[in-house]
């Protein structure tokens, strides 16, 4: 397995590996929604059964699926070559179909119970619009509607309860990093910088652990009392890092550099630069989300070179570990482990259902690695 040393794979190799993962996910998990033409959605697991049509479908997994397709679409734009062959849909086309399918599956609306779910979809459709503009493809009006609808939700959840921040769900009993950080990033990317900074300041004041430099989960209202949920998750650090970089300025950039170093100290496997995993289910996405924003940090000239180098090393080491641990061939094409230091043959033994979240995580990690030259 990979060591702490930085992997030597050439960036073009990472693009090829990302394409490999993209083909695996889109062919193995991707399917029409309710068999409707012009739709595309990710099955939650394989093997897939028709009875799954009306089961859980995980809105926020689909939002990250859109983001992964946008990553691949950007590489298609740069090379002029479709990731899955000239006769098959482009990544951007699949992403557009996926956004349509999310709305249909969500009872013809984009609003749902969880504000973090909505934030991830808003972020991914913003990136999809940017890709569409560069490729001169239609669809911007629909995606603008997605965001206008969801922005109203974000404004409504950013209240003064608990001193600021945003609620996690419409139950309005928990303000946390999982919702506040991506909403702050969305505000920063859409020109609402003051709103974004207020949310970042709340995270710094309320949920930054001074002992380890990492962001805790959130503040819960329980029986009229405020209860700190002090768990540390990898993915919570990612959108905070993204928001800090997007906002810029000396204070934010200094905090971003400190967060990168705290991540290297506290969230990597012993003796390595490999980011630890959080298992399957929702946790199967956590490491990939952090790696996405570490790659953005590694490319950001605002940061000191030492912080950029540390971020780069974590991205490439984690990507190399996931690639080295893949199971190939398998019934479903290549299968990637949710745990970077355990091979997929252990985490997904024969007969085990393979979850979409874990495969998206590997794909977004390879896409992150492909952006680093």
Secondary structure, 3 states (H helix, E strand, C coil): CCCCCCCCCCHHHHHHHHHHHHHHHHHHCEECHHHCCCCCEECCEECCCHHHHHCCCCHHHHHHHHHHHHHHHHHHHHHCCCCCCCCCCCHHHHHHHHHHHHHHHCCCCCCCCEHHHHHHHHHHHHHHHHHHHHHCCCCHHHHHHHHHHHHHHHHHHCCCHHHCCCECECCCCEEEHHHHHHHHHHHHHCCCHHHHHHHHHHHHHHCECCCCCCEEEEEEEECCEEEEEEEECHHHHHHHHHHHHHHCCHHHHHHHHHHHHHHHHHCECCCCCCECCCCCHHHHHHHHHHHHHHHHHHCCCCCCHHHHHHHHHHHHHHHHHHHHCCECCCCCCCECCCCCCCCHHHHCCCCCCEEHHHHHHHHHHHHHHHCCC
